[in-house]
Amino acid sequence: MKGILLAGGSGTRLHPMTRACSKQLLPVYDKPMVYYPLSTMMLAGVKDILLISTPEDLPNFKRLLGDGSQWGIKLSYAEQPKPEGLAQAFIIGADFVGKDRVMLVLGDNIFFGPGIRRLLAAAKAREEGATIFGYPVTDPERYGIVEFDENGKVRSLVEKPKQPKSRFAVPGLYFYDNDVIDIAANLKPSPRGELEITDLNVDYLNRGKLNVELFSRGFAWLDTGTKDALLDASNFVAAVEKRQGLKISCLEEIAYYEGFINRDQLLERAASYNNDYREYLTHVADEPQSW
């Protein structure tokens, strides 16, 4: 399976913070925002990843992340000249995906909670169709919404409805078979002028090939697209890390526990830091694995 990390857009809701910097490069407590969705892909066991961003921001992502070899993964890069919808990622990334299945994660989404690796593994294991997720929110009009019938089957998917019939939002985490490439190529722009990911998912729904998994109670999904959401995400990460003494979305730790890098490589990465990251990674290397 290939992975696409979509980190484009102009971040206008975060101006003036994002006038000269991609929002996915802003800090969420102790890490750049892009580390969090990248860690989700690594937790799913996806190691071949295409990062899509604007021509202006790509050089900064390359400086930050490099080719990914320091974490035992392979990172490639592609431009999205204009933000013309999430589904455009599959047009831009068609050659990269080739004949493989693909996982898409949005660059401003953070996922954290018990059982996430099992949830990701189950979605990744499906050979056919699409898998999306549902998460209860208090402001469903801001999101793509999934509606269920009385038997728990998906009835509809609606993008940012004015009168939502459900409070289950669809987070920016998706798994698709290879049909997604042709489906995306044949999408028509919505009235907003964008290739909507909801329209793509509706195509799978109409063909009876859409799976929807609901995040369990206590699971956290954070969308960092506004200043308040960005602050909430930073406070959440800080609270968990300070309380537990464990880092969220530490790429070196995940790479080590997933077997992407060995202990010597982990210690080499630790030595490259001159702050609490060095101490933390050294501690990870010296304690029994409990992943």
ChimeraX commands (.cxc) that place a marker at each C-alpha (Angstrom):
marker #1 position 0.00,0.00,0.00 radius 0.5
marker #1 position 1.14,3.53,-0.86 radius 0.5
marker #1 position 0.46,6.63,1.22 radius 0.5
marker #1 position -0.43,10.19,0.25 radius 0.5
marker #1 position -0.08,13.00,2.77 radius 0.5
marker #1 position -1.92,16.08,1.52 radius 0.5
marker #1 position -0.37,19.20,3.03 radius 0.5
marker #1 position -1.41,21.92,0.61 radius 0.5
marker #1 position -3.73,24.89,0.86 radius 0.5
marker #1 position -3.09,28.49,1.81 radius 0.5
marker #1 position -4.23,28.31,5.45 radius 0.5
marker #1 position -6.20,31.55,5.22 radius 0.5
marker #1 position -8.10,30.79,8.43 radius 0.5
marker #1 position -4.78,30.98,10.27 radius 0.5
marker #1 position -3.55,34.28,8.81 radius 0.5
marker #1 position -1.30,36.05,9.64 radius 0.5
marker #1 position 0.51,32.95,11.02 radius 0.5
marker #1 position 0.47,31.22,7.65 radius 0.5
marker #1 position 1.21,34.12,5.31 radius 0.5
marker #1 position 4.82,32.94,4.92 radius 0.5
marker #1 position 4.57,29.35,6.17 radius 0.5
marker #1 position 2.42,26.29,5.47 radius 0.5
marker #1 position 0.07,25.57,8.37 radius 0.5
marker #1 position 1.37,21.98,8.40 radius 0.5
marker #1 position 4.76,23.36,9.40 radius 0.5
marker #1 position 3.39,25.21,12.42 radius 0.5
marker #1 position 4.18,23.68,15.82 radius 0.5
marker #1 position 1.68,21.56,17.70 radius 0.5
marker #1 position 3.32,21.70,21.13 radius 0.5
marker #1 position 6.74,20.10,20.57 radius 0.5
marker #1 position 6.57,18.95,16.93 radius 0.5
marker #1 position 5.67,20.32,13.50 radius 0.5
marker #1 position 2.05,19.63,12.64 radius 0.5
marker #1 position 3.01,17.37,9.73 radius 0.5
marker #1 position 4.64,14.89,12.12 radius 0.5
marker #1 position 1.23,13.84,13.43 radius 0.5
marker #1 position -0.40,12.64,10.17 radius 0.5
marker #1 position 2.94,11.17,9.10 radius 0.5
marker #1 position 3.01,9.15,12.32 radius 0.5
marker #1 position -0.48,7.82,11.54 radius 0.5
marker #1 position 0.78,6.46,8.23 radius 0.5
marker #1 position 3.78,4.87,9.91 radius 0.5
marker #1 position 1.53,3.26,12.53 radius 0.5
marker #1 position -0.44,1.74,9.64 radius 0.5
marker #1 position 2.79,0.23,8.35 radius 0.5
marker #1 position 2.85,2.44,5.23 radius 0.5
marker #1 position 6.44,3.26,4.32 radius 0.5
marker #1 position 6.24,4.63,0.74 radius 0.5
marker #1 position 4.67,8.08,1.05 radius 0.5
marker #1 position 4.03,11.00,-1.30 radius 0.5
marker #1 position 3.72,14.43,0.31 radius 0.5
marker #1 position 1.73,16.92,-1.78 radius 0.5
marker #1 position 1.98,20.64,-1.07 radius 0.5
marker #1 position 2.24,24.01,-2.78 radius 0.5
marker #1 position 5.26,24.89,-4.95 radius 0.5
marker #1 position 6.20,27.56,-2.40 radius 0.5
marker #1 position 6.09,25.25,0.63 radius 0.5
marker #1 position 7.61,22.05,-0.78 radius 0.5
marker #1 position 11.24,23.17,-0.25 radius 0.5
marker #1 position 10.52,23.67,3.46 radius 0.5
marker #1 position 8.98,20.21,3.78 radius 0.5
marker #1 position 12.00,18.71,2.04 radius 0.5
marker #1 position 14.34,20.49,4.46 radius 0.5
marker #1 position 12.35,19.24,7.43 radius 0.5
marker #1 position 11.67,15.65,6.38 radius 0.5
marker #1 position 14.27,14.81,3.74 radius 0.5
marker #1 position 13.85,11.46,2.00 radius 0.5
marker #1 position 12.49,9.79,5.15 radius 0.5
marker #1 position 15.39,7.33,5.44 radius 0.5
marker #1 position 16.16,8.53,8.98 radius 0.5
marker #1 position 12.85,6.89,9.98 radius 0.5
marker #1 position 13.18,3.90,7.66 radius 0.5
marker #1 position 10.57,5.18,5.20 radius 0.5
marker #1 position 10.64,6.61,1.68 radius 0.5
marker #1 position 9.30,10.13,1.10 radius 0.5
marker #1 position 8.55,11.61,-2.32 radius 0.5
marker #1 position 7.13,15.04,-3.11 radius 0.5
marker #1 position 4.69,16.54,-5.61 radius 0.5
marker #1 position 3.19,19.97,-6.25 radius 0.5
marker #1 position -0.44,21.02,-5.96 radius 0.5
marker #1 position -0.36,24.38,-7.78 radius 0.5
marker #1 position -3.92,25.26,-6.74 radius 0.5
marker #1 position -6.08,23.78,-3.96 radius 0.5
marker #1 position -8.79,22.27,-6.14 radius 0.5
marker #1 position -10.18,19.67,-3.75 radius 0.5
marker #1 position -8.96,16.76,-1.67 radius 0.5
marker #1 position -9.74,14.23,-4.39 radius 0.5
marker #1 position -7.21,16.01,-6.61 radius 0.5
marker #1 position -4.54,14.22,-4.59 radius 0.5
marker #1 position -5.29,11.02,-6.54 radius 0.5
marker #1 position -4.87,12.78,-9.86 radius 0.5
marker #1 position -1.57,14.35,-8.82 radius 0.5
marker #1 position -0.42,11.07,-7.25 radius 0.5
marker #1 position -1.71,8.67,-9.93 radius 0.5
marker #1 position 1.73,7.67,-11.21 radius 0.5
marker #1 position 3.04,7.32,-7.66 radius 0.5
marker #1 position 0.18,5.03,-6.64 radius 0.5
marker #1 position 0.44,2.94,-9.80 radius 0.5
marker #1 position -1.54,-0.28,-9.34 radius 0.5
marker #1 position -1.38,-0.27,-5.54 radius 0.5
marker #1 position -3.98,0.52,-2.92 radius 0.5
marker #1 position -3.56,3.84,-1.17 radius 0.5
marker #1 position -4.01,5.54,2.19 radius 0.5
marker #1 position -4.72,9.28,2.30 radius 0.5
marker #1 position -4.19,11.46,5.38 radius 0.5
marker #1 position -4.77,15.20,5.56 radius 0.5
marker #1 position -1.83,17.17,6.89 radius 0.5
marker #1 position -3.78,19.05,9.57 radius 0.5
marker #1 position -5.42,16.03,11.21 radius 0.5
marker #1 position -4.22,14.45,14.47 radius 0.5
marker #1 position -5.39,11.01,15.63 radius 0.5
marker #1 position -4.69,9.59,19.07 radius 0.5
marker #1 position -6.30,6.91,21.15 radius 0.5
marker #1 position -6.43,3.29,22.27 radius 0.5
marker #1 position -6.46,0.65,19.56 radius 0.5
marker #1 position -5.41,2.94,16.73 radius 0.5
marker #1 position -2.92,0.42,15.33 radius 0.5
marker #1 position -5.58,-2.32,15.24 radius 0.5
marker #1 position -8.05,0.04,13.57 radius 0.5
marker #1 position -5.54,1.07,10.93 radius 0.5
marker #1 position -4.43,-2.51,10.34 radius 0.5
marker #1 position -8.01,-3.67,9.75 radius 0.5
marker #1 position -8.63,-0.89,7.23 radius 0.5
marker #1 position -5.35,-1.56,5.47 radius 0.5
marker #1 position -6.10,-5.29,5.21 radius 0.5
marker #1 position -9.22,-4.76,3.06 radius 0.5
marker #1 position -8.30,-5.64,-0.50 radius 0.5
marker #1 position -11.38,-4.08,-2.12 radius 0.5
marker #1 position -13.45,-0.96,-1.68 radius 0.5
marker #1 position -12.91,2.07,0.51 radius 0.5
marker #1 position -12.75,2.58,4.27 radius 0.5
marker #1 position -13.55,5.90,5.91 radius 0.5
marker #1 position -14.22,6.77,9.54 radius 0.5
marker #1 position -16.90,8.50,11.60 radius 0.5
marker #1 position -16.38,10.75,14.61 radius 0.5
marker #1 position -19.09,12.54,16.64 radius 0.5
marker #1 position -18.75,16.35,16.64 radius 0.5
marker #1 position -20.75,19.27,18.01 radius 0.5
marker #1 position -20.49,21.31,14.79 radius 0.5
marker #1 position -21.26,18.86,11.96 radius 0.5
marker #1 position -22.06,21.63,9.48 radius 0.5
marker #1 position -18.29,22.21,9.14 radius 0.5
marker #1 position -17.54,18.71,7.85 radius 0.5
marker #1 position -18.47,15.94,5.48 radius 0.5
marker #1 position -21.15,14.01,7.36 radius 0.5
marker #1 position -22.12,10.33,7.26 radius 0.5
marker #1 position -25.75,9.42,7.99 radius 0.5
marker #1 position -26.83,5.95,9.13 radius 0.5
marker #1 position -30.19,4.20,8.90 radius 0.5
marker #1 position -31.90,2.41,11.78 radius 0.5
marker #1 position -29.84,-0.72,11.07 radius 0.5
marker #1 position -26.55,1.09,11.24 radius 0.5
marker #1 position -25.94,1.01,7.48 radius 0.5
marker #1 position -24.67,4.10,5.72 radius 0.5
marker #1 position -27.55,6.03,4.17 radius 0.5
marker #1 position -25.81,9.10,2.80 radius 0.5
marker #1 position -22.70,11.26,2.72 radius 0.5
marker #1 position -23.10,15.03,2.57 radius 0.5
marker #1 position -20.40,17.70,2.35 radius 0.5
marker #1 position -20.85,20.52,4.90 radius 0.5
marker #1 position -24.66,20.28,5.12 radius 0.5
marker #1 position -26.60,23.34,6.28 radius 0.5
marker #1 position -29.00,21.07,8.19 radius 0.5
marker #1 position -26.98,17.98,9.20 radius 0.5
marker #1 position -28.90,14.74,9.65 radius 0.5
marker #1 position -26.08,13.26,11.70 radius 0.5
marker #1 position -23.29,14.44,13.96 radius 0.5
marker #1 position -20.77,11.92,12.65 radius 0.5
marker #1 position -18.07,13.78,10.75 radius 0.5
marker #1 position -15.69,12.06,8.34 radius 0.5
marker #1 position -12.09,12.76,9.47 radius 0.5
marker #1 position -9.22,13.24,7.06 radius 0.5
marker #1 position -8.18,9.58,7.02 radius 0.5
marker #1 position -9.09,7.31,4.10 radius 0.5
marker #1 position -8.17,3.92,2.63 radius 0.5
marker #1 position -8.91,3.02,-1.01 radius 0.5
marker #1 position -8.38,0.25,-3.51 radius 0.5
marker #1 position -6.84,1.14,-6.86 radius 0.5
marker #1 position -10.21,2.07,-8.37 radius 0.5
marker #1 position -9.84,5.44,-6.66 radius 0.5
marker #1 position -7.49,6.62,-9.41 radius 0.5
marker #1 position -10.10,6.25,-12.17 radius 0.5
marker #1 position -12.93,7.50,-9.96 radius 0.5
marker #1 position -11.02,10.68,-9.09 radius 0.5
marker #1 position -10.10,11.26,-12.74 radius 0.5
marker #1 position -13.79,11.24,-13.69 radius 0.5
marker #1 position -15.11,13.49,-10.91 radius 0.5
marker #1 position -16.76,16.78,-11.83 radius 0.5
marker #1 position -16.00,19.93,-9.81 radius 0.5
marker #1 position -18.61,20.81,-7.19 radius 0.5
marker #1 position -20.34,24.22,-7.03 radius 0.5
marker #1 position -17.34,25.24,-4.91 radius 0.5
marker #1 position -15.12,24.47,-7.89 radius 0.5
marker #1 position -13.41,21.57,-6.13 radius 0.5
marker #1 position -13.08,17.83,-6.63 radius 0.5
marker #1 position -14.82,16.74,-3.44 radius 0.5
marker #1 position -13.65,13.74,-1.47 radius 0.5
marker #1 position -17.29,13.25,-0.46 radius 0.5
marker #1 position -18.30,12.75,-4.11 radius 0.5
marker #1 position -15.56,10.16,-4.44 radius 0.5
marker #1 position -16.79,8.33,-1.34 radius 0.5
marker #1 position -20.39,8.50,-2.61 radius 0.5
marker #1 position -19.26,6.63,-5.73 radius 0.5
marker #1 position -17.97,3.81,-3.51 radius 0.5
marker #1 position -21.20,3.95,-1.47 radius 0.5
marker #1 position -23.36,3.63,-4.60 radius 0.5
marker #1 position -21.36,0.58,-5.65 radius 0.5
marker #1 position -21.77,-1.03,-2.23 radius 0.5
marker #1 position -18.04,-0.86,-1.54 radius 0.5
marker #1 position -17.84,1.74,1.22 radius 0.5
marker #1 position -16.89,0.70,4.75 radius 0.5
marker #1 position -17.36,3.13,7.64 radius 0.5
marker #1 position -15.66,2.54,10.98 radius 0.5
marker #1 position -16.61,4.59,14.04 radius 0.5
marker #1 position -13.93,5.78,16.41 radius 0.5
marker #1 position -14.54,4.51,19.91 radius 0.5
marker #1 position -15.37,6.69,22.89 radius 0.5
marker #1 position -12.25,8.31,24.29 radius 0.5
marker #1 position -10.52,8.46,20.92 radius 0.5
marker #1 position -9.23,11.91,19.96 radius 0.5
marker #1 position -9.44,13.43,16.49 radius 0.5
marker #1 position -8.11,16.98,16.29 radius 0.5
marker #1 position -8.50,19.17,13.20 radius 0.5
marker #1 position -6.02,22.03,13.52 radius 0.5
marker #1 position -7.40,24.33,10.83 radius 0.5
marker #1 position -8.34,27.26,13.09 radius 0.5
marker #1 position -6.38,29.19,15.72 radius 0.5
marker #1 position -8.53,27.82,18.54 radius 0.5
marker #1 position -8.25,24.26,17.25 radius 0.5
marker #1 position -4.49,24.67,16.92 radius 0.5
marker #1 position -4.24,25.85,20.52 radius 0.5
marker #1 position -6.52,23.04,21.72 radius 0.5
marker #1 position -4.35,20.48,19.93 radius 0.5
marker #1 position -1.16,21.86,21.48 radius 0.5
marker #1 position -2.71,21.86,24.94 radius 0.5
marker #1 position -3.98,18.30,24.45 radius 0.5
marker #1 position -0.58,16.97,23.37 radius 0.5
marker #1 position 1.16,18.85,26.19 radius 0.5
marker #1 position -1.25,17.50,28.82 radius 0.5
marker #1 position -0.86,13.87,27.70 radius 0.5
marker #1 position 2.91,14.03,27.34 radius 0.5
marker #1 position 3.49,15.76,30.68 radius 0.5
marker #1 position 1.15,13.41,32.52 radius 0.5
marker #1 position 2.37,10.14,31.01 radius 0.5
marker #1 position 5.95,10.96,30.18 radius 0.5
marker #1 position 5.33,9.54,26.71 radius 0.5
marker #1 position 5.45,11.48,23.47 radius 0.5
marker #1 position 2.63,11.54,20.91 radius 0.5
marker #1 position 3.72,11.05,17.28 radius 0.5
marker #1 position 7.43,10.77,17.98 radius 0.5
marker #1 position 8.58,9.52,14.57 radius 0.5
marker #1 position 11.82,7.97,15.80 radius 0.5
marker #1 position 10.02,6.02,18.52 radius 0.5
marker #1 position 7.39,4.74,16.10 radius 0.5
marker #1 position 10.04,3.80,13.54 radius 0.5
marker #1 position 11.96,1.88,16.20 radius 0.5
marker #1 position 8.98,0.00,17.62 radius 0.5
marker #1 position 7.64,-0.81,14.14 radius 0.5
marker #1 position 11.03,-2.22,13.14 radius 0.5
marker #1 position 11.78,0.43,10.50 radius 0.5
marker #1 position 15.06,1.34,12.24 radius 0.5
marker #1 position 17.27,-0.48,14.75 radius 0.5
marker #1 position 18.58,0.58,18.15 radius 0.5
marker #1 position 21.84,2.00,16.79 radius 0.5
marker #1 position 19.91,4.14,14.30 radius 0.5
marker #1 position 17.61,5.31,17.08 radius 0.5
marker #1 position 20.57,6.37,19.21 radius 0.5
marker #1 position 22.11,8.13,16.21 radius 0.5
marker #1 position 18.91,10.14,15.84 radius 0.5
marker #1 position 18.92,10.86,19.57 radius 0.5
marker #1 position 22.42,12.29,19.31 radius 0.5
marker #1 position 21.23,14.78,16.68 radius 0.5
marker #1 position 19.09,16.57,19.28 radius 0.5
marker #1 position 20.20,18.91,22.03 radius 0.5
marker #1 position 17.02,18.99,24.12 radius 0.5
marker #1 position 14.58,16.66,25.87 radius 0.5
marker #1 position 14.17,14.69,22.63 radius 0.5
marker #1 position 17.68,13.27,23.13 radius 0.5
marker #1 position 16.84,12.16,26.66 radius 0.5
marker #1 position 13.51,10.70,25.60 radius 0.5
marker #1 position 14.88,8.69,22.67 radius 0.5
marker #1 position 17.76,7.40,24.77 radius 0.5
marker #1 position 15.24,6.21,27.34 radius 0.5
marker #1 position 13.21,4.48,24.60 radius 0.5
marker #1 position 16.35,2.66,23.43 radius 0.5
marker #1 position 17.18,1.47,26.95 radius 0.5
marker #1 position 13.80,0.14,28.05 radius 0.5
marker #1 position 12.03,-3.08,26.93 radius 0.5
marker #1 position 9.74,-2.59,23.97 radius 0.5
marker #1 position 6.10,-2.36,25.09 radius 0.5
marker #1 position 4.50,-1.36,21.82 radius 0.5
marker link #1:1,2 radius 0.2
marker link #1:2,3 radius 0.2
marker link #1:3,4 radius 0.2
marker link #1:4,5 radius 0.2
marker link #1:5,6 radius 0.2
marker link #1:6,7 radius 0.2
marker link #1:7,8 radius 0.2
marker link #1:8,9 radius 0.2
marker link #1:9,10 radius 0.2
marker link #1:10,11 radius 0.2
marker link #1:11,12 radius 0.2
marker link #1:12,13 radius 0.2
marker link #1:13,14 radius 0.2
marker link #1:14,15 radius 0.2
marker link #1:15,16 radius 0.2
marker link #1:16,17 radius 0.2
marker link #1:17,18 radius 0.2
marker link #1:18,19 radius 0.2
marker link #1:19,20 radius 0.2
marker link #1:20,21 radius 0.2
marker link #1:21,22 radius 0.2
marker link #1:22,23 radius 0.2
marker link #1:23,24 radius 0.2
marker link #1:24,25 radius 0.2
marker link #1:25,26 radius 0.2
marker link #1:26,27 radius 0.2
marker link #1:27,28 radius 0.2
marker link #1:28,29 radius 0.2
marker link #1:29,30 radius 0.2
marker link #1:30,31 radius 0.2
marker link #1:31,32 radius 0.2
marker link #1:32,33 radius 0.2
marker link #1:33,34 radius 0.2
marker link #1:34,35 radius 0.2
marker link #1:35,36 radius 0.2
marker link #1:36,37 radius 0.2
marker link #1:37,38 radius 0.2
marker link #1:38,39 radius 0.2
marker link #1:39,40 radius 0.2
marker link #1:40,41 radius 0.2
marker link #1:41,42 radius 0.2
marker link #1:42,43 radius 0.2
marker link #1:43,44 radius 0.2
marker link #1:44,45 radius 0.2
marker link #1:45,46 radius 0.2
marker link #1:46,47 radius 0.2
marker link #1:47,48 radius 0.2
marker link #1:48,49 radius 0.2
marker link #1:49,50 radius 0.2
marker link #1:50,51 radius 0.2
marker link #1:51,52 radius 0.2
marker link #1:52,53 radius 0.2
marker link #1:53,54 radius 0.2
marker link #1:54,55 radius 0.2
marker link #1:55,56 radius 0.2
marker link #1:56,57 radius 0.2
marker link #1:57,58 radius 0.2
marker link #1:58,59 radius 0.2
marker link #1:59,60 radius 0.2
marker link #1:60,61 radius 0.2
marker link #1:61,62 radius 0.2
marker link #1:62,63 radius 0.2
marker link #1:63,64 radius 0.2
marker link #1:64,65 radius 0.2
marker link #1:65,66 radius 0.2
marker link #1:66,67 radius 0.2
marker link #1:67,68 radius 0.2
marker link #1:68,69 radius 0.2
marker link #1:69,70 radius 0.2
marker link #1:70,71 radius 0.2
marker link #1:71,72 radius 0.2
marker link #1:72,73 radius 0.2
marker link #1:73,74 radius 0.2
marker link #1:74,75 radius 0.2
marker link #1:75,76 radius 0.2
marker link #1:76,77 radius 0.2
marker link #1:77,78 radius 0.2
marker link #1:78,79 radius 0.2
marker link #1:79,80 radius 0.2
marker link #1:80,81 radius 0.2
marker link #1:81,82 radius 0.2
marker link #1:82,83 radius 0.2
marker link #1:83,84 radius 0.2
marker link #1:84,85 radius 0.2
marker link #1:85,86 radius 0.2
marker link #1:86,87 radius 0.2
marker link #1:87,88 radius 0.2
marker link #1:88,89 radius 0.2
marker link #1:89,90 radius 0.2
marker link #1:90,91 radius 0.2
marker link #1:91,92 radius 0.2
marker link #1:92,93 radius 0.2
marker link #1:93,94 radius 0.2
marker link #1:94,95 radius 0.2
marker link #1:95,96 radius 0.2
marker link #1:96,97 radius 0.2
marker link #1:97,98 radius 0.2
marker link #1:98,99 radius 0.2
marker link #1:99,100 radius 0.2
marker link #1:100,101 radius 0.2
marker link #1:101,102 radius 0.2
marker link #1:102,103 radius 0.2
marker link #1:103,104 radius 0.2
marker link #1:104,105 radius 0.2
marker link #1:105,106 radius 0.2
marker link #1:106,107 radius 0.2
marker link #1:107,108 radius 0.2
marker link #1:108,109 radius 0.2
marker link #1:109,110 radius 0.2
marker link #1:110,111 radius 0.2
marker link #1:111,112 radius 0.2
marker link #1:112,113 radius 0.2
marker link #1:113,114 radius 0.2
marker link #1:114,115 radius 0.2
marker link #1:115,116 radius 0.2
marker link #1:116,117 radius 0.2
marker link #1:117,118 radius 0.2
marker link #1:118,119 radius 0.2
marker link #1:119,120 radius 0.2
marker link #1:120,121 radius 0.2
marker link #1:121,122 radius 0.2
marker link #1:122,123 radius 0.2
marker link #1:123,124 radius 0.2
marker link #1:124,125 radius 0.2
marker link #1:125,126 radius 0.2
marker link #1:126,127 radius 0.2
marker link #1:127,128 radius 0.2
marker link #1:128,129 radius 0.2
marker link #1:129,130 radius 0.2
marker link #1:130,131 radius 0.2
marker link #1:131,132 radius 0.2
marker link #1:132,133 radius 0.2
marker link #1:133,134 radius 0.2
marker link #1:134,135 radius 0.2
marker link #1:135,136 radius 0.2
marker link #1:136,137 radius 0.2
marker link #1:137,138 radius 0.2
marker link #1:138,139 radius 0.2
marker link #1:139,140 radius 0.2
marker link #1:140,141 radius 0.2
marker link #1:141,142 radius 0.2
marker link #1:142,143 radius 0.2
marker link #1:143,144 radius 0.2
marker link #1:144,145 radius 0.2
marker link #1:145,146 radius 0.2
marker link #1:146,147 radius 0.2
marker link #1:147,148 radius 0.2
marker link #1:148,149 radius 0.2
marker link #1:149,150 radius 0.2
marker link #1:150,151 radius 0.2
marker link #1:151,152 radius 0.2
marker link #1:152,153 radius 0.2
marker link #1:153,154 radius 0.2
marker link #1:154,155 radius 0.2
marker link #1:155,156 radius 0.2
marker link #1:156,157 radius 0.2
marker link #1:157,158 radius 0.2
marker link #1:158,159 radius 0.2
marker link #1:159,160 radius 0.2
marker link #1:160,161 radius 0.2
marker link #1:161,162 radius 0.2
marker link #1:162,163 radius 0.2
marker link #1:163,164 radius 0.2
marker link #1:164,165 radius 0.2
marker link #1:165,166 radius 0.2
marker link #1:166,167 radius 0.2
marker link #1:167,168 radius 0.2
marker link #1:168,169 radius 0.2
marker link #1:169,170 radius 0.2
marker link #1:170,171 radius 0.2
marker link #1:171,172 radius 0.2
marker link #1:172,173 radius 0.2
marker link #1:173,174 radius 0.2
marker link #1:174,175 radius 0.2
marker link #1:175,176 radius 0.2
marker link #1:176,177 radius 0.2
marker link #1:177,178 radius 0.2
marker link #1:178,179 radius 0.2
marker link #1:179,180 radius 0.2
marker link #1:180,181 radius 0.2
marker link #1:181,182 radius 0.2
marker link #1:182,183 radius 0.2
marker link #1:183,184 radius 0.2
marker link #1:184,185 radius 0.2
marker link #1:185,186 radius 0.2
marker link #1:186,187 radius 0.2
marker link #1:187,188 radius 0.2
marker link #1:188,189 radius 0.2
marker link #1:189,190 radius 0.2
marker link #1:190,191 radius 0.2
marker link #1:191,192 radius 0.2
marker link #1:192,193 radius 0.2
marker link #1:193,194 radius 0.2
marker link #1:194,195 radius 0.2
marker link #1:195,196 radius 0.2
marker link #1:196,197 radius 0.2
marker link #1:197,198 radius 0.2
marker link #1:198,199 radius 0.2
marker link #1:199,200 radius 0.2
marker link #1:200,201 radius 0.2
marker link #1:201,202 radius 0.2
marker link #1:202,203 radius 0.2
marker link #1:203,204 radius 0.2
marker link #1:204,205 radius 0.2
marker link #1:205,206 radius 0.2
marker link #1:206,207 radius 0.2
marker link #1:207,208 radius 0.2
marker link #1:208,209 radius 0.2
marker link #1:209,210 radius 0.2
marker link #1:210,211 radius 0.2
marker link #1:211,212 radius 0.2
marker link #1:212,213 radius 0.2
marker link #1:213,214 radius 0.2
marker link #1:214,215 radius 0.2
marker link #1:215,216 radius 0.2
marker link #1:216,217 radius 0.2
marker link #1:217,218 radius 0.2
marker link #1:218,219 radius 0.2
marker link #1:219,220 radius 0.2
marker link #1:220,221 radius 0.2
marker link #1:221,222 radius 0.2
marker link #1:222,223 radius 0.2
marker link #1:223,224 radius 0.2
marker link #1:224,225 radius 0.2
marker link #1:225,226 radius 0.2
marker link #1:226,227 radius 0.2
marker link #1:227,228 radius 0.2
marker link #1:228,229 radius 0.2
marker link #1:229,230 radius 0.2
marker link #1:230,231 radius 0.2
marker link #1:231,232 radius 0.2
marker link #1:232,233 radius 0.2
marker link #1:233,234 radius 0.2
marker link #1:234,235 radius 0.2
marker link #1:235,236 radius 0.2
marker link #1:236,237 radius 0.2
marker link #1:237,238 radius 0.2
marker link #1:238,239 radius 0.2
marker link #1:239,240 radius 0.2
marker link #1:240,241 radius 0.2
marker link #1:241,242 radius 0.2
marker link #1:242,243 radius 0.2
marker link #1:243,244 radius 0.2
marker link #1:244,245 radius 0.2
marker link #1:245,246 radius 0.2
marker link #1:246,247 radius 0.2
marker link #1:247,248 radius 0.2
marker link #1:248,249 radius 0.2
marker link #1:249,250 radius 0.2
marker link #1:250,251 radius 0.2
marker link #1:251,252 radius 0.2
marker link #1:252,253 radius 0.2
marker link #1:253,254 radius 0.2
marker link #1:254,255 radius 0.2
marker link #1:255,256 radius 0.2
marker link #1:256,257 radius 0.2
marker link #1:257,258 radius 0.2
marker link #1:258,259 radius 0.2
marker link #1:259,260 radius 0.2
marker link #1:260,261 radius 0.2
marker link #1:261,262 radius 0.2
marker link #1:262,263 radius 0.2
marker link #1:263,264 radius 0.2
marker link #1:264,265 radius 0.2
marker link #1:265,266 radius 0.2
marker link #1:266,267 radius 0.2
marker link #1:267,268 radius 0.2
marker link #1:268,269 radius 0.2
marker link #1:269,270 radius 0.2
marker link #1:270,271 radius 0.2
marker link #1:271,272 radius 0.2
marker link #1:272,273 radius 0.2
marker link #1:273,274 radius 0.2
marker link #1:274,275 radius 0.2
marker link #1:275,276 radius 0.2
marker link #1:276,277 radius 0.2
marker link #1:277,278 radius 0.2
marker link #1:278,279 radius 0.2
marker link #1:279,280 radius 0.2
marker link #1:280,281 radius 0.2
marker link #1:281,282 radius 0.2
marker link #1:282,283 radius 0.2
marker link #1:283,284 radius 0.2
marker link #1:284,285 radius 0.2
marker link #1:285,286 radius 0.2
marker link #1:286,287 radius 0.2
marker link #1:287,288 radius 0.2
marker link #1:288,289 radius 0.2
marker link #1:289,290 radius 0.2
marker link #1:290,291 radius 0.2
view
